[in-house]
Amino acid sequence: MAELQLVDVSVRDGNQSLWGATGLRTAHIAQVAPLMNRVGFRALDFSSSTAMGVSVRTHRENPWDLLRLTRAAMPDTRLQFIGTGFRFISWEKASPDVMELVYQCLVNAGMDRFVVLDPTHDMDAVRETARIIKKAGGTEVIAALTYTVSAVHDDAFYAGIAAQLAACGDIDRAYVKDPAGILTPERARTLIPAVLAQLNGKPLELHAHASLGLSPLTCLAAADLGVAVLQVGCGALGNGTSLPDAEKLVANLRASGHTVDLDDRLLALVARYFDQLAAAENLPAGKPREFDAAFMHHQVAGGVMTTLRRQLAELGMEHRFGAVMEEITRVRAELGYPIMVTPFPQMVIGQALANIVGGGARYDQVPDQVIRYVLGSFGKPTAPVDPGVLDRILSRPRARELAGEPPPLSVPELRRRFGRRTGDEELLLRFGMPEAEVDGMLAAGPAVAHYNPGVQPVLRLLRELGTRPGAARLTVDKPGFRLELKGRSE
C-alpha cells in the first residue's frame, strides 16, 4: 500500500464550484491560511485568473495583495495557480510577452506551483507555457490531462499526451483532471496504468470532481494504481460539484491500507471553519451527489444546466429542453468533441440554442466565439470539425472579419495605452478587465484581513439595528442566553 499526499482545493476550485467563485474574500482566506499551512497538505489550489478577476469585480479587493498575504501566512505549503495557456482573466488571447509578465508577477507575489491546462491539449502551447513559467522562477509545473468521454478521448489518446509530457523537461508532473466528475473506477483501472506507463517516472495526480458521486470511489482505485496525490475539499467546500470531502477520503484511504501523513486535528479545524463560514454567510454546503447517467452523454455541469433552463423559460420554450439537450450532444460531436470545461460549454450550448430556437436551418446563426473556436483561437480542436459545418461557418462574412482581427497587444503597447507609470500588476488587471472595475478596486483601498464566522450574526444584528429608529430597550432572548439593553432614560 502507498503513502498518499493531498492537495486541498477549497479556496480556489471549491469556492468556484460551489459558491460561484464569489463566496470567499480576503478576510476569509487570511483567517484560515495559517491553520491550513500546518495540516500537511502537499499544496493548496489557490488561485486562477478567473479568481483574480472576481476579487476585483465582485469584492473590490486586490488579488495581488491576497497572494502576498497568503504566502506570508503559509510559508511551508506550495501555492498553486492554474492557467489555460496564453490567456489572463479575459478569454481573448494574450501575447507571449504579456504572459511572461503574468507569470513573473505571480512568482514574485508568492506562487510556486503552476498547473497548465489547455482544454484542447495543444501540446505546443503547453510546452511553451511551461517554459515561460520555469523562466519566471516557478518551481513546479503540472500539466493537465483533461478527462472526458467521447469517440476520440480513449486511453491511447491520453497515453500519447502523457508521452509528450514526459519528454518535456519543463514539466515536473501531470494530473488527470476530471472537471465533470465522470471518471469511473472501472475506466480509471485502464486509463491510469496507460498514462503512468508513458510518464517515465514523473508523478501523477488525480483531480476528480464529485458531481456524480463517483470520485470518492475513483480516488480509492487511483490510490491502488499508483497515483501519488489526490485532490480534496474541506468541510462545506467538499463534495457536491467540488471535490471529495478530505476527512472522509482520508479515513477511507487508511481503511484500505494506505498511509496519509497529515494532522487530523488541524484538518478537522479547517473543515469546521469552512462549515461555520458557510453558515455565517448563508452559503450552500457541498453534499454527496446521486449518480445521473444522462450526464455521461451531455456533460453539462449543474450551474450551466441551471442557466440553460432559465434561458429557455425566458423564451417561453421550456418544452424544448429535451430537444436542446440532444442538440448539445450533436453539436459537440460536430465541433470535434471539445471538452466541456469553460469556455467550451458556453460555446456548444450557445450554438445548440441558435440551432433550435433560431427559426432557420442549423448553423444559420453562429456566435462569434464558435467562429473563433473553428478558426483556432482556442487551440486546435481535438478531432476535425465536421466538414459541412466547417464550410458553413467559415463561408460567413463574419468569419472573414474575425480572421482579420489584429494580434493581441504587447507589453509596450499596453504601457502606451495605460500609462508608463502604471505598475506591472495593475497593468495586467487593466489588460484583462474593464477600466471602471479596476478603478473601483483601487478606490476601495486595502481589503479587510480579519474575520470570525462566530460573530457574524451579532454584526448583522447591529447593522440592522443601525437602520432602524431609536429604541428604549433591546432584548435578545434565546435558550440558555438572555441579553437586555436599556436606554439611559429607563
Buried (B, 14 or more C-beta within 10 A) or exposed (E): EBEBBBBBBBBBBBBBBBBEBBBBBBBBBBBBBEBBBBBBBBBBBBBBBBBBBBBBBBBBBBBBBBBEBBBEBBEEBBBBBBBBBBBBBBBBBBBBBBBBBBBBBBBBBBBBBBBBBBBBBBBEBBBBBBBBBBEBEBEBBBBBBBBBBBEBBBBEBBBBBBBBBBEBEBBBBBBBBBBBBBBBBEBBBEBBEBBBEBBEEBBBBBBBBBBBBBBBBBBBBBBBBEBBBBBBBBBBBBBBBBBBBBBBBBEBBBEEEBEBEBEBEBBBBBBBBBBBBBBBBEBEBBEEBEEEEEBBBBBBBBBBBEBBEEBBEEEEBEEBBEBBBBBBBBBBBBBBBBBBBBBBBBBBBBBBBBBBBBEEEBBEBBBEBBBBBBBEBBBBBBBEBBEEBBEBBBEBEEBEEBEEEEEBBBBEBBBEEBEEEBEBBBBBBBBBBEEEBBEEBEEEEEBEBEBEBEEBEEEEEEEEEEEEEEEEEEEEEEEEEEEEEEEEEE
